[in-house]
Each structure stands twice: as C-alpha cells, then as structure tokens.
Amino acid sequence: MDAPWAKELSEKYYSQTLTMFVLHGNVRDLVPLRSENKTEFMPLHRFLRCGLFSSRDLVLTYDRGSGVAFAEPAMQQDFRRAIEGYDQFHAPVMRRHCRAIRWRAHLAR
C-alpha cells in the first residue's frame, strides 16, 4: 500500500479504534494498490473494496451526487435480507409501542 493515508486508515480500522471514515479531497483520483510484482492504479471505491476492506462483508460509500452505494450488488442483497429479518422480528413490538403512544396521546386530550 503506497498511500500513507490508507495505511493509517487501515491501522485505525483493524485496531477497532474507528469504524467509520469520511474521505474527502480528490476522491476521484486513482489510488495505487501493490500486489506481489505489480502496482495497479484504481478508483478509490475499488481500492477500498478490493484492497483495504476486501475481507469485509459490507462496504458502503456515499457521495452527495449519488447518495449511498454498496460496493457490490450482493452486499446490497445481503443487507436487505438482514433488514427484512430485523423488521419481521421487531415489527410486532414496534406496532405495540405505536398503539400505546397513540392511546396515551388520546388520553392526554
């Protein structure tokens, strides 16, 4: 890894010092990624997905023009399945809370 900022980001992430990062500046520049005998220059989003966080299940990026994007379509599908499971489990509890809040608001009138 040639970029000093990437080395620092990696160290902080894998030491669990930080879990979220905001990268700014020339984020459209190409970033070098060294492998055994070659250096490949790639866009930042690919560098994050393939180089820095290749072992992670979920890599998200955000920019003001495009909004939130998943690094891979499969990541988005996994995320949606997890949210659907969460909703199925927690939706009955949330409905009860909403009914209780509406009832309390009705009594307060």
Phi, psi and omega in degrees: 000120184271333186279118180301323179297324181290322178296315179296316178300315180298314180299316181291323180291309185286342174274000181063026174287319179224151179237352181221142183226148171244114177261132183221173181099226183275065184285354176265357177292160174276144183244135180281138174231117180270136169241195188312302186240006184216161173242128179245134177261130185217161175299154184304315182299323178287322177300316179296316183288315187267332184258293188288316186240037184296336181270358184274148179283333186221122175232121180245145172234160179217136166219156187298329181282320186255343183081208182279137178223143175271146181295327181222147176303324180297326177296319179295318178297316178299317180298315180296321177297319179296318179294319178298318177296318177299314181298318180297322181286316188264345184302315179300322179294317180296321178298319178297317180297318180295318177298318180296320179294317178297320180295317179296321179294322179296316179293331183284346182291000000 
